[in-house]
Amino acid sequence: MMKKTANSSVQIDHLLAERWSPRAFDPDHAIEDEKITALIEAAHGTQYETGAASENICLQATSMGLFAHRMGGFDAERTREVFKFPQDITPIAVIAVGYYGDTSKLDADFVESEQAERERKPLQKNFFKGDFDTPYGS
């Protein structure tokens, strides 16, 4: 299993530091039913808050030795068709969850980023104190 611990300016909870979103999943290693139930329970209490539900799933997955990858840009209509969603339900988030897989099976475009060190922008690039003229930590 590959580990990519987040670099942070202060210590953060190990689940947050260890959570990352790989693209390589093992198609032959099924997730145990108890773990699937735990993932669903983690999302269940969020009362339609999609962001909170997806983060809870990601953190729960990490706590159980699984990985989760939130997918952007998925085809909602194709998702509805494949998973037989009723017409009154609109899929708004897709998360792949599973055991880490073989990176050599990824498209060549993804192998390098999958194996690279985890990088994070400095806090000052994304967070501000009071207004956008005052980067956090400056």
N, C-alpha and C positions, 0 to 999 in steps of 0.2 A: 504494500500500500504506500502510495506517495504522500508525503507530508509537505505542505506549503504553509508554514506559519506566517501570519501577518506581521509585518514590521510596524510597531507602533511606538509613539513617543513616551507612553506610560503603559504599565501592565494592564491588559484587558482580560476578561474572562476567557478561559481556555477554549470554550466552545466557539466564541467569536473569533479568536485568534486562529483556530484550526480549521474553521469552515472555509471551504473554497469550492468553486464550481467546475469540476472537470467535465470533459466531453467524452472521455473513455469510460464506458461502463461494460461490465461483464455480462453478456447476454445469457450465459449458461449458469449463472449463480442467482437463483430466484430468492427474493426476499421472503423471509418467514412470515406466516400469517400474523403472529404476535407483533412483529415489528410494523407490519402494515397497519394493524389496529392502533398501535402507538402513534404512528404518523397522523392517522385520521383524528385521533383524540387530541393531539397537539393543535391541530387546526380547528377543531370543533368549537372551542370556546370563544372564538373570535367574532362571532355574530356578524357575518358578512363583510368583515374587514379583510379584503383580499391581501393587502400588503402584510398585515399582521399574521394572517393564516400562512402565507407562503414563507415568511421568516421563521415562524414556529416549526413548520415542516423541515426547513433547512437545518435549524438547530437541533431538532429531535433526531434527524437523520445522522448528524455529526455525532451526537451522544451515543448512538448505537453502532458506530463504525461504518455507516453508510455515507453516500455522497448525494448531493442534490444539485441540479442545474436548472435554474429558471430560464425559460426560453422566451425570447422576445421575437416579435415578428412572425408568430405562427398564424396559420390560416384557420380562422375561426369556423368558417363554413366546412372546411375539410375535417376539422376536429369534430364538429357536430355530426357529420356523416359517418366517420369511422367509429366513433364511440356511441352512436345512436342517441344523441341528445334530443330531447323533445324541442319543438320549435319555440316554446316559451322560455327556454333556458339558453343563455348566451355564454359560451366559454370565454373567460377573460384572462385566464392564466394557465400556463402549462409548466409543470415541473417534472423533470426526469429524476428518478430516485433509484439508486442501486449500489451495487458493490463496484469498486474501482476495477477497470478493465485494462486491456492491452493497448497501449498508445500506438503501437505499430499498425493497428487496424484503422486508425483515424485517417481521414483525408490528409494529404501532405501539408496542406495549408494550416492545419491545426496542431500538428505534432510539435513544432517548435514552441508554440505558446503553452502547450500542455506541459512541457518539460521545463520551461523557463522558471526562474525564481519568481515568486509572487511580488508584485510591485504595487505600491499605493502612493497616490499623490500626497504631497505635504498638506497638513491641515489647512495652512494658509490659502491654498488654492480653492478649497470648497467651503470653508466656514468663516464667518465674519462676526465681529463683535459690534453690535449696535447698528451698523450700516455697512454697505458694500465698500466703503472707503477705508474700512479698518479690518484687515484680515485678522483672523484669530491667531493669537500668539505673537503678534508683532508689537 
